[in-house]
Amino acid sequence: MEIKVLLCNCKGLCDSFKDSDMNKLPFEVESDLDVKYTVLSPQLCGQGGNAILEEAMKTSKPDGYLLVGACAPKAQEKLFKKLIRATGFNEKHFVPVDIRSTDNAGILDRLRGSVEGILKQAEAGPSPAA
């Protein structure tokens, strides 16, 4: 099982990222968590960000997960719903995490909690396809 992490900082313009250092964060995530890779996009909901997300979905194995650290999870689900459908990615393996309004340590804690949840779910057995 692979977990790919995609991070977004809303073009660096959102005040809720003022306490985080996005230059260091991808390295910290890969050093601290058991993930395949971490990618930072300035705008996942933009054209380039959607292309990155689409590629990550298309190249994921059936048991792979995408952990997306960005804005509110409900907003992410709405923004990426069409892309998930178009790629056939298992929506249950799309894990949105709100990484706003904290520093790198707080972001790592939130992502770590999600990774632990994915690993526990995987230990419990395979999830049915969406």
ChimeraX commands (.cxc) that place a marker at each C-alpha (Angstrom):
marker #1 position 0.00,0.00,0.00 radius 0.5
marker #1 position 1.21,3.46,-0.91 radius 0.5
marker #1 position 0.22,6.79,0.53 radius 0.5
marker #1 position 0.91,9.83,-1.63 radius 0.5
marker #1 position 0.72,13.25,0.02 radius 0.5
marker #1 position -0.31,16.32,-1.93 radius 0.5
marker #1 position -0.12,19.67,-0.18 radius 0.5
marker #1 position -1.59,23.03,-1.15 radius 0.5
marker #1 position -0.94,26.46,0.33 radius 0.5
marker #1 position -3.60,28.43,-1.55 radius 0.5
marker #1 position -1.08,30.39,-3.63 radius 0.5
marker #1 position 0.65,31.54,-0.45 radius 0.5
marker #1 position -1.95,34.28,-0.16 radius 0.5
marker #1 position -4.17,32.75,2.52 radius 0.5
marker #1 position -3.48,34.18,5.98 radius 0.5
marker #1 position -4.22,30.77,7.52 radius 0.5
marker #1 position -0.79,29.53,6.31 radius 0.5
marker #1 position 1.21,32.40,7.85 radius 0.5
marker #1 position 2.69,30.17,10.60 radius 0.5
marker #1 position 3.76,27.32,8.29 radius 0.5
marker #1 position 6.97,26.99,6.29 radius 0.5
marker #1 position 5.97,25.34,3.03 radius 0.5
marker #1 position 9.60,25.23,1.85 radius 0.5
marker #1 position 10.44,22.78,4.65 radius 0.5
marker #1 position 7.14,20.95,4.98 radius 0.5
marker #1 position 7.45,18.37,2.14 radius 0.5
marker #1 position 10.84,17.21,3.48 radius 0.5
marker #1 position 9.47,17.04,7.02 radius 0.5
marker #1 position 6.49,14.96,5.90 radius 0.5
marker #1 position 8.67,12.50,3.99 radius 0.5
marker #1 position 11.15,12.28,6.89 radius 0.5
marker #1 position 8.53,11.80,9.57 radius 0.5
marker #1 position 5.76,9.76,7.92 radius 0.5
marker #1 position 5.66,6.48,5.99 radius 0.5
marker #1 position 4.59,7.91,2.63 radius 0.5
marker #1 position 5.71,7.31,-0.96 radius 0.5
marker #1 position 6.21,11.00,-1.71 radius 0.5
marker #1 position 5.03,14.51,-0.94 radius 0.5
marker #1 position 4.24,17.19,-3.52 radius 0.5
marker #1 position 3.47,20.84,-2.84 radius 0.5
marker #1 position 1.30,22.79,-5.25 radius 0.5
marker #1 position 0.50,26.45,-4.85 radius 0.5
marker #1 position -3.07,25.77,-6.01 radius 0.5
marker #1 position -4.35,22.19,-6.24 radius 0.5
marker #1 position -7.73,23.45,-7.42 radius 0.5
marker #1 position -6.08,25.28,-10.34 radius 0.5
marker #1 position -5.15,23.83,-13.73 radius 0.5
marker #1 position -1.63,22.70,-12.78 radius 0.5
marker #1 position -2.74,21.37,-9.42 radius 0.5
marker #1 position -5.55,19.39,-11.03 radius 0.5
marker #1 position -3.03,17.89,-13.47 radius 0.5
marker #1 position -0.82,16.79,-10.54 radius 0.5
marker #1 position -3.81,15.35,-8.70 radius 0.5
marker #1 position -5.05,13.56,-11.83 radius 0.5
marker #1 position -1.61,11.99,-12.41 radius 0.5
marker #1 position -1.42,10.88,-8.77 radius 0.5
marker #1 position -4.87,9.27,-9.05 radius 0.5
marker #1 position -4.18,7.56,-12.38 radius 0.5
marker #1 position -0.86,6.11,-11.21 radius 0.5
marker #1 position -2.12,4.90,-7.84 radius 0.5
marker #1 position -2.37,1.19,-7.23 radius 0.5
marker #1 position -5.81,-0.16,-6.25 radius 0.5
marker #1 position -4.81,-0.12,-2.58 radius 0.5
marker #1 position -3.16,3.32,-2.81 radius 0.5
marker #1 position -4.30,6.40,-0.92 radius 0.5
marker #1 position -4.08,10.11,-1.61 radius 0.5
marker #1 position -3.71,12.25,1.47 radius 0.5
marker #1 position -4.47,15.84,0.47 radius 0.5
marker #1 position -3.47,18.55,2.92 radius 0.5
marker #1 position -5.17,21.80,1.99 radius 0.5
marker #1 position -8.38,23.66,2.82 radius 0.5
marker #1 position -11.53,22.33,4.52 radius 0.5
marker #1 position -12.25,18.65,3.72 radius 0.5
marker #1 position -15.79,19.43,2.51 radius 0.5
marker #1 position -14.41,22.03,0.10 radius 0.5
marker #1 position -11.82,19.53,-1.17 radius 0.5
marker #1 position -14.47,16.86,-1.72 radius 0.5
marker #1 position -16.54,19.33,-3.73 radius 0.5
marker #1 position -13.57,20.72,-5.70 radius 0.5
marker #1 position -12.18,17.31,-6.67 radius 0.5
marker #1 position -15.38,15.25,-7.04 radius 0.5
marker #1 position -15.40,15.38,-10.86 radius 0.5
marker #1 position -11.71,14.52,-11.05 radius 0.5
marker #1 position -12.15,11.52,-8.76 radius 0.5
marker #1 position -15.02,10.26,-10.93 radius 0.5
marker #1 position -13.21,10.94,-14.22 radius 0.5
marker #1 position -10.12,8.99,-13.15 radius 0.5
marker #1 position -12.05,6.15,-11.51 radius 0.5
marker #1 position -10.08,6.70,-8.31 radius 0.5
marker #1 position -11.60,5.03,-5.25 radius 0.5
marker #1 position -13.20,7.97,-3.41 radius 0.5
marker #1 position -12.75,6.12,-0.12 radius 0.5
marker #1 position -9.00,6.37,-0.69 radius 0.5
marker #1 position -9.12,10.15,-1.09 radius 0.5
marker #1 position -8.33,11.56,2.37 radius 0.5
marker #1 position -8.72,15.34,2.69 radius 0.5
marker #1 position -7.00,17.00,5.65 radius 0.5
marker #1 position -7.39,20.62,6.74 radius 0.5
marker #1 position -3.87,21.97,7.27 radius 0.5
marker #1 position -4.80,25.62,7.78 radius 0.5
marker #1 position -4.23,27.76,10.86 radius 0.5
marker #1 position -1.29,25.90,12.36 radius 0.5
marker #1 position 2.47,25.54,12.03 radius 0.5
marker #1 position 4.51,22.70,10.52 radius 0.5
marker #1 position 4.37,20.65,13.72 radius 0.5
marker #1 position 0.58,20.97,13.79 radius 0.5
marker #1 position 0.32,20.04,10.12 radius 0.5
marker #1 position 2.52,16.98,10.72 radius 0.5
marker #1 position 0.29,15.95,13.63 radius 0.5
marker #1 position -2.83,16.20,11.47 radius 0.5
marker #1 position -1.24,14.27,8.61 radius 0.5
marker #1 position 0.17,11.67,11.02 radius 0.5
marker #1 position -3.30,11.08,12.45 radius 0.5
marker #1 position -4.65,10.50,8.95 radius 0.5
marker #1 position -1.81,8.14,8.03 radius 0.5
marker #1 position -2.42,6.16,11.22 radius 0.5
marker #1 position -6.13,5.97,10.36 radius 0.5
marker #1 position -5.33,4.69,6.86 radius 0.5
marker #1 position -2.97,2.05,8.25 radius 0.5
marker #1 position -5.55,0.88,10.80 radius 0.5
marker #1 position -8.18,0.66,8.07 radius 0.5
marker #1 position -5.80,-1.33,5.87 radius 0.5
marker #1 position -5.05,-3.74,8.72 radius 0.5
marker #1 position -8.79,-4.30,9.18 radius 0.5
marker #1 position -9.11,-5.50,5.59 radius 0.5
marker #1 position -9.47,-4.24,2.06 radius 0.5
marker #1 position -12.08,-1.60,1.43 radius 0.5
marker #1 position -14.67,-2.27,-1.28 radius 0.5
marker #1 position -14.30,-0.35,-4.51 radius 0.5
marker #1 position -16.28,2.86,-4.77 radius 0.5
marker link #1:1,2 radius 0.2
marker link #1:2,3 radius 0.2
marker link #1:3,4 radius 0.2
marker link #1:4,5 radius 0.2
marker link #1:5,6 radius 0.2
marker link #1:6,7 radius 0.2
marker link #1:7,8 radius 0.2
marker link #1:8,9 radius 0.2
marker link #1:9,10 radius 0.2
marker link #1:10,11 radius 0.2
marker link #1:11,12 radius 0.2
marker link #1:12,13 radius 0.2
marker link #1:13,14 radius 0.2
marker link #1:14,15 radius 0.2
marker link #1:15,16 radius 0.2
marker link #1:16,17 radius 0.2
marker link #1:17,18 radius 0.2
marker link #1:18,19 radius 0.2
marker link #1:19,20 radius 0.2
marker link #1:20,21 radius 0.2
marker link #1:21,22 radius 0.2
marker link #1:22,23 radius 0.2
marker link #1:23,24 radius 0.2
marker link #1:24,25 radius 0.2
marker link #1:25,26 radius 0.2
marker link #1:26,27 radius 0.2
marker link #1:27,28 radius 0.2
marker link #1:28,29 radius 0.2
marker link #1:29,30 radius 0.2
marker link #1:30,31 radius 0.2
marker link #1:31,32 radius 0.2
marker link #1:32,33 radius 0.2
marker link #1:33,34 radius 0.2
marker link #1:34,35 radius 0.2
marker link #1:35,36 radius 0.2
marker link #1:36,37 radius 0.2
marker link #1:37,38 radius 0.2
marker link #1:38,39 radius 0.2
marker link #1:39,40 radius 0.2
marker link #1:40,41 radius 0.2
marker link #1:41,42 radius 0.2
marker link #1:42,43 radius 0.2
marker link #1:43,44 radius 0.2
marker link #1:44,45 radius 0.2
marker link #1:45,46 radius 0.2
marker link #1:46,47 radius 0.2
marker link #1:47,48 radius 0.2
marker link #1:48,49 radius 0.2
marker link #1:49,50 radius 0.2
marker link #1:50,51 radius 0.2
marker link #1:51,52 radius 0.2
marker link #1:52,53 radius 0.2
marker link #1:53,54 radius 0.2
marker link #1:54,55 radius 0.2
marker link #1:55,56 radius 0.2
marker link #1:56,57 radius 0.2
marker link #1:57,58 radius 0.2
marker link #1:58,59 radius 0.2
marker link #1:59,60 radius 0.2
marker link #1:60,61 radius 0.2
marker link #1:61,62 radius 0.2
marker link #1:62,63 radius 0.2
marker link #1:63,64 radius 0.2
marker link #1:64,65 radius 0.2
marker link #1:65,66 radius 0.2
marker link #1:66,67 radius 0.2
marker link #1:67,68 radius 0.2
marker link #1:68,69 radius 0.2
marker link #1:69,70 radius 0.2
marker link #1:70,71 radius 0.2
marker link #1:71,72 radius 0.2
marker link #1:72,73 radius 0.2
marker link #1:73,74 radius 0.2
marker link #1:74,75 radius 0.2
marker link #1:75,76 radius 0.2
marker link #1:76,77 radius 0.2
marker link #1:77,78 radius 0.2
marker link #1:78,79 radius 0.2
marker link #1:79,80 radius 0.2
marker link #1:80,81 radius 0.2
marker link #1:81,82 radius 0.2
marker link #1:82,83 radius 0.2
marker link #1:83,84 radius 0.2
marker link #1:84,85 radius 0.2
marker link #1:85,86 radius 0.2
marker link #1:86,87 radius 0.2
marker link #1:87,88 radius 0.2
marker link #1:88,89 radius 0.2
marker link #1:89,90 radius 0.2
marker link #1:90,91 radius 0.2
marker link #1:91,92 radius 0.2
marker link #1:92,93 radius 0.2
marker link #1:93,94 radius 0.2
marker link #1:94,95 radius 0.2
marker link #1:95,96 radius 0.2
marker link #1:96,97 radius 0.2
marker link #1:97,98 radius 0.2
marker link #1:98,99 radius 0.2
marker link #1:99,100 radius 0.2
marker link #1:100,101 radius 0.2
marker link #1:101,102 radius 0.2
marker link #1:102,103 radius 0.2
marker link #1:103,104 radius 0.2
marker link #1:104,105 radius 0.2
marker link #1:105,106 radius 0.2
marker link #1:106,107 radius 0.2
marker link #1:107,108 radius 0.2
marker link #1:108,109 radius 0.2
marker link #1:109,110 radius 0.2
marker link #1:110,111 radius 0.2
marker link #1:111,112 radius 0.2
marker link #1:112,113 radius 0.2
marker link #1:113,114 radius 0.2
marker link #1:114,115 radius 0.2
marker link #1:115,116 radius 0.2
marker link #1:116,117 radius 0.2
marker link #1:117,118 radius 0.2
marker link #1:118,119 radius 0.2
marker link #1:119,120 radius 0.2
marker link #1:120,121 radius 0.2
marker link #1:121,122 radius 0.2
marker link #1:122,123 radius 0.2
marker link #1:123,124 radius 0.2
marker link #1:124,125 radius 0.2
marker link #1:125,126 radius 0.2
marker link #1:126,127 radius 0.2
marker link #1:127,128 radius 0.2
marker link #1:128,129 radius 0.2
marker link #1:129,130 radius 0.2
view
